[in-house]
């Protein structure tokens, strides 16, 4: 059997389909499984052991996209897929699934596009307190595949050896050694509704660096907010005592595979609800997630209970969750209501929890009795 999967656009959403990829491989062990994704998210699945092929669709903003899509559809038709599964449900992904020529096509029940599928599953428009992994898994139900379980079907992203070697070299060049616990803090998000204030990140960094001078705090930011990491690092170093400034390290920009490798070296990851948080969720590293307009029940790391996931949020608000189009109160209180103290406390709990699990005793922090 030839199976085609389609999930365009966002990195985090592609991460959330990886449990379904594993389930399809279990259900169809001899199938040829190919996945159509866009270039930005392709590193998530490029080395996935359950896939036979990753097909990269042109970015929707790229020149010549229409010509590229025609070529893509011709390729898919030549490959003669038996089953197409659309995890996305957008206009472009549904067209790709339909135009592939697969005799069986599964997708969501969406006005104006349901006719492109032979089997449709409901997708309520309301914001439900249900994890995105489970919502995307719904398209597997018609195949008789049982519901997911994070203990057996966590999200995954395979290591890239070249990226791991590159990150190791850059850490060595930056003077980060084996004795230095690494804290990775991602300070940007593609959606401005999910960006914690820069001043709050500066406060957090100063607290974490002051609590343990051996820590090395590495800030990262994505292309949607280029320069944010450097600016926040500069502000944090200016506030820290001279002997603590080396704790804030700049290693340049990281591509997605390198970011996954960097997080894998870390003692802790901190970031908002964006793609890098979900990439972090494919590792065993403790995580502190910052949830503003979104709910942890929908988008926290999907992995077993043996892993440490701390949640930082502003609590119940009448406008939360929201559709992230306009801020109804106008002051982004779901983000500004998360204090640096709250996040720092969650970070210490996460790192202490990991140390206790690994050594069976409380960690000794330099400078503290």
Number of C-alpha atoms within 10 A of each C-alpha: 13 16 22 26 24 25 24 27 18 16 24 19 21 26 25 28 25 23 23 24 25 21 20 19 16 13 13 14 13 10 15 16 23 21 25 23 27 22 16 17 21 21 22 24 23 20 16 18 13 18 20 14 16 20 19 17 22 20 17 14 7 9 10 11 14 12 10 15 17 13 12 20 18 14 13 21 13 11 14 16 22 15 19 28 26 26 26 21 22 17 11 15 22 28 16 22 28 24 16 24 20 22 13 16 25 28 32 25 18 18 7 8 17 17 14 19 23 14 16 19 17 12 15 11 7 7 13 13 13 13 18 19 26 18 17 22 22 24 23 20 12 12 11 8 16 12 13 16 14 14 11 12 19 23 26 25 22 17 18 16 12 12 19 18 12 15 22 18 12 15 19 11 11 14 12 21 14 10 9 17 19 25 27 25 24 23 23 28 22 16 13 13 20 22 23 24 14 17 13 17 24 22 18 22 28 24 18 21 23 18 16 18 18 20 23 28 26 24 26 24 21 20 12 12 15 13 15 19 23 19 13 20 22 15 17 22 20 13 14 19 13 9 9 18 20 20 25 21 21 19 14 13 17 17 13 20 22 22 21 26 25 24 28 20 20 20 21 25 28 25 27 24 27 23 21 26 26 27 24 27 28 23 24 17 21 26 29 27 26 28 26 27 23 23 22 20 13 17 22 23 30 27 22 16 9 10 18 21 21 20 17 25 21 18 12 9 10 8 13 18 17 16 13 14 9 10 15 13 10 7 10 19 17 25 22 16 16 20 17 20 13 15 24 21 15 20 26 15 16 23 21 17 18 21 16 13 12 9 9 10 11 12 13 11 11 11 10 7 5
